[in-house]
Amino acid sequence: MTIEDIARQAGVSTSTVSRVLNGTKPVAEDKQALVLAAVEQLQYRPNAVARGLARGRSMTVGVLVQDISSPFFANMVLGIEQGLDPAGYRPMLTTTHWRNDNEEDEVRSLQLLLERRTDGLIVLGTNIPDEKLRAVAAEVPLIVVARRVAGLEPQCLYVDNQGGGYRATRYLIGLGHTRIAHIRGTKGHPDAADREAGYLQALQEAGLPIDERLMVDAQFTEESGLAGVEELIARGERFTAIFAANDQSAYGVMLGLFNHGYRIPGDVSVVGFDDQFLSAYTLPPLTTIHQPSEDMGKVAAEGLLRLLGNQAPHMSLFPAELTIRKSAMRIRQSE
């Protein structure tokens, strides 16, 4: 299958087909539609490597992931693959892990992707300083996902973390809970800080006291969620609900409560953040803030492709909506 076949099918010149496929020059919308229809009808798949060499590109996009073992980021990478595939691009992946001291590792990984001459970069989370990301964005097309970078806002895609933390906590308050514990996310991570800010905002608006004893340092992991609820129980803290900073830590919270004989939601209500795939299959199914990670990955990829084509990326703030399942209930009057 060649571009000559596409041209015959579409009734246009081979140069028009070439311009449409390579995006080198503008093409009238009607002719572009004819070419794309012919491509679909003939199931044409261009040689991405050859096209890339001809255009001086590697046809690869570097993707730096904070933790690929996280279902949230794994789904996001899946979305990136889906977004890049129609343009013939493939992701080149490198990952770090939820360590507080991994900033230097992340910068080295970012530098490695640059040295591999990737055509653009997508950074998922990370603790890389804003100034470093701004410097990188001056060199290559860059999209940042799951965090805000001052000065790069049009190239940043993130969810309304503070709004999500607020909605989760307001929901529990609406169910009559006044002793709501919070299992924090990774210290220093902007998502964790924003979600905690939403939690505090909801308590303040409801006129409820802020009790530091109900706020436990943790990370975005199952193990730290388990350790966090164990700490609350060991200290003898009174609580009827827990807002966990993400679903993974909520899973640990649920296990810890089960181990100590607490019923969910009969004794303690639990709300998470992310709405990971497994959250619909926990026992009971987890009420959580929905974060469309796969869609975010796809939008990030499409934004990077626009940058590569010298167009505005059209990034936006994703809303954080509550997904109500069975892990939270109205508090009993006796409590």
Secondary structure, 3 states (H helix, E strand, C coil): CCHHHHHHHHCCCHHHHHHHHHCCCCCCHHHHHHHHHHHHHHCCCCCHHHHHHHCCCCCEEEEEECCCCCHHHHHHHHHHHHHHHHHCCEEEEEECCCCCCCHHHHHHHHHHHHHCCCCEEEEECCCCCHHHHHHHHCCCCEEEECCCCCCCHHHEEEECHHHHHHHHHHHHHHCCCCCEEEECCCCCCHHHHHHHHHHHHHHHHCCCCCCHHHEECCCCCHHHHHHHHHHHHHCCCCCCEEEECCHHHHHHHHHHHHHCCCCCCCCCEEEEEECCHHHHCCCCCCEEEECCHHHHHHHHHHHHHHHHCCCCCCCCEECCEEECCCCCCCCCCCC
